[in-house]
Amino acid sequence: MKKIIIAEPIIRLFGKNGTVFSRGSISTLTAESSEEILHLHETHKADLIVTDSELPFMGGAKLCS
């Protein structure tokens, strides 16, 4: 099963149900902040992280670095 972590502002745009994120063998985790994304990734080892450049505390660019 593939694991995706998606920033909450992004998932709000697409909706969690009925999208590509809820199909097949994809586990979707959502996070409100970059720190939460990092914690989820440490715990679940995500295959893909979809973030927002304006997340609280640490933007997407800093998160990716």
Backbone torsions as a table, in degrees:
resi	resn	phi	psi	omega
1	MET	NA	130.7	177.3
2	LYS	-81.6	145.9	-179.2
3	LYS	-119.2	131.4	178.8
4	ILE	-123.9	133.9	171.7
5	ILE	-107.6	126.7	-177.5
6	ILE	-124.9	132.9	176.1
7	ALA	-63.3	138.2	-177.1
8	GLU	-53.0	-42.2	178.8
9	PRO	-60.6	-31.9	179.7
10	ILE	-73.0	-46.5	-177.8
11	ILE	-64.5	-30.2	176.7
12	ARG	-63.9	-33.4	178.9
13	LEU	-67.4	-39.3	-175.4
14	PHE	-96.0	-25.3	-172.8
15	GLY	82.8	145.2	-175.7
16	LYS	-85.3	-34.5	-177.0
17	ASN	-94.7	142.6	175.7
18	GLY	77.4	13.9	177.9
19	THR	-112.8	178.0	178.2
20	VAL	-59.7	-25.7	-179.0
21	PHE	-69.8	-18.7	-177.9
22	SER	-108.1	12.3	-177.7
23	ARG	-100.6	157.7	173.2
24	GLY	58.3	-147.3	-176.9
25	SER	-100.5	60.2	178.3
26	ILE	-117.2	125.6	175.1
27	SER	-99.1	123.1	-177.2
28	THR	-108.5	125.8	175.4
29	LEU	-115.9	140.5	178.7
30	THR	-115.2	153.6	-178.2
31	ALA	-142.3	145.0	179.6
32	GLU	-87.3	-25.0	-175.3
33	SER	-139.7	166.0	178.0
34	SER	-64.1	-36.7	178.5
35	GLU	-62.5	-39.6	177.9
36	GLU	-67.1	-37.7	175.9
37	ILE	-60.4	-46.8	179.5
38	LEU	-60.3	-43.7	178.9
39	HIS	-62.2	-46.2	179.2
40	LEU	-62.3	-39.8	179.9
41	HIS	-66.6	-39.3	176.7
42	GLU	-61.2	-38.8	-177.0
43	THR	-79.3	-42.3	-170.5
44	HIS	-109.8	-9.1	-179.2
45	LYS	49.8	70.4	-177.2
46	ALA	-64.9	148.4	175.3
47	ASP	-83.9	-25.2	-178.7
48	LEU	-149.1	138.4	174.9
49	ILE	-122.7	123.9	176.4
50	VAL	-110.4	115.6	-173.9
51	THR	-122.0	178.4	-179.0
52	ASP	-120.8	141.1	-178.2
53	SER	-69.9	-13.9	-176.5
54	GLU	-118.5	35.7	177.2
55	LEU	-68.3	151.7	178.2
56	PRO	-61.7	146.9	173.8
57	PHE	76.6	-44.7	-176.5
58	MET	-151.3	119.1	-180.0
59	GLY	-69.7	169.4	-177.7
60	GLY	-59.4	-37.5	-179.9
61	ALA	-63.1	-43.9	178.5
62	LYS	-68.3	-38.6	177.6
63	LEU	-58.3	-44.1	-177.3
64	CYS	-71.4	-25.1	179.8
65	SER	-79.0	NA	NA
